[in-house]
Amino acid sequence: MARAALPKTSTVASLKITLRGTKPPIWRRLIMPDTMTLADLHKAIQAAMGWHDTHLHLFDIDGRQYGDPRTVDDVADERRLTLHGLMKSGGLRFAYIYDFGDSWEHVIAIEKTRPAIDGEILPACVAGKRACPPEDCGGIWGYQHLLEVLADPSHPEHEEQREWVGEEIDPEAFDINLANTVLKAKLSQK
């Protein structure tokens, strides 16, 4: 679904996405029309968190798994469940797993709903804290280790890890404008 101004009758959901196991927490808040599907939510999470969508993913909602059946076996089709349908069935808290090797688990909470505001451009990232870990760094434990190594120039792995990362990592940085630019681009590709 491309970002567009919504009709007045649409309902908007506010979702908080938190990367499980991070301390302090890495999180984003998205507002999305309730007509968007889990496939749209996947794209929005990728954009807002800063992931590159190079790995498999799935949603786990009360033990039932949803994903892209063309790439993941034994999942319900994420393109068929809207946020409205999810909320109607009582699914207000669920998981999103990205990269089955590193196993980045995100907790998604649908915090509230409200009527859309005339002319509002959605979806949008409206808040967030901290940088997303780099892809392929080994999950939560690998990311914590990476930050420790990069913070200690005398660590024997410092140069190797700095070269692997290729840029400075500021774990506290989050650029909401960049997140929204990527969000707009990802959801226009449909």
C-alpha positions, 0 to 999 in steps of 0.5 A: 500500500503506497503512502497516501492521504486517507479518507476521514473514515479510516482508522489509524493504529499506533504500534510500538515495536521493541527489539527484544533483549536490548538494554536500553531498549531499541524501539520505534512507534509507527502509525498505520492505517488499519487497512494495511496487511502484515506484509505492509507492516513487515516493510514498515518495520524494516524501514523504521528499524533500519534493517535491509530486508535481506533475511527471512521473517515471520510474525507469530500471533498467538502461536500461529505464524504468518509470513511470505509462503513463497519463501517460508514453509508452513506459514499463513499468508501475511498479505491476507491479514490486515491490522483491522482483522488482527485487532478484531480477533484480539491480537494486540501484542505479537512477535515479529522475527527477522533473520532466522540465524541472528533471530532478531525478535521484535515485540509489537504492541498495538497501543491504541486506535483513532480516527485518521486526520484529514490529509494525514500521510501514513504510514509514518514513524513518529518516535523511536530510540537508539540505532538498529544493530548492523545486519549479520552481527550475531543477534543480541549477544553479537551486537553487545560484543561488537559494541564492547569491542568497538569501545575498546581500541586495545581489544584484539578484535577492534581493528577487524570489527571496525573494518567489518562494520565499515563506519562509526556506530553510535548506538544512541543515534536514531534519525526519524527523518531517514526512517520516514524517507526509507518508509516512504520508499519501501511502501511505494515499491508495491 
